Amino acid sequence: MTKRTRIALIHATPVAVDPIAQSFRDLWPEAEPLGVLDDGLAIDRAAAGALTDELSDRIGALAAYGASTGARAILFTCSAFGAAIEAAARVLPIPVLKPNEAMFEEALGIGDDIGMVATFGPAVAGMEEEFVEEAKRIRPTARIRTHLAPGAIEALRGGDAETHNRRVAEGVTELGECHAILLAHFSTSRALSACKAATSRPVLSSPDAAVRKLRRLLEN
């Protein structure tokens, strides 16, 4: 039997687990995703109001554990820990991907004016900074605008995916004209179909883009 390509998935919230599992089933079923969940990370990040040294240390330890499982790459699925993930990537010998880097790359290949719908406020500033850094490398004229969908993540955490999806799709219409729409978090990708129904513009999700990038990196 051919050994499957193992990818370590580091989760900071349970609502990110199903979306990335679905993306692997759809786009790379031959891979072997292995999930690691520290569901206190998102809680502690929101409470701290910033990415603290203690949180960064936890991210580094989780990345090291993922590498120890024999994974050929690591993918973080929470968008509030960018700088800590970058630090982990610098010391590990395998690819370590931030949640949204692949989606940003795809969006920057489409156009200059990018809109993003987010549901977790503490992640927005860091994501916008990451987008600007990617844009400097790929498309310096690009810009991003973010709409924070009120109450969406709370509805999802309470088990009401329908309300979550509706509020995210409403956020798409709030953004107005742009070249592409990004769904900011792995959990937000649940609303992909509803968002595509609400606009004729391209709508990108981070889990799908991440799986496409991982497959390119490791199969090539």
Secondary structure, 3 states (H helix, E strand, C coil): CCCCCEEEEEECCHHHHHHHHHHHHHHCCCCEEEEEECCHHHHHHHHHCCCCHHHHHHHHHHHHHHHHCCCCEEEECCCCCHHHHHHHHHHCCCCEECCCHHHHHHHHCCCCEEEEEECCHHHHHHHHHHHHHHHHHHCCCCEEEEEECCCHHHHHHCCCHHHHHHHHHHHHHHCCCCCEEEECCCHHHHHHHHHHHHCCCCEEEHHHHHHHHHHHHHHC
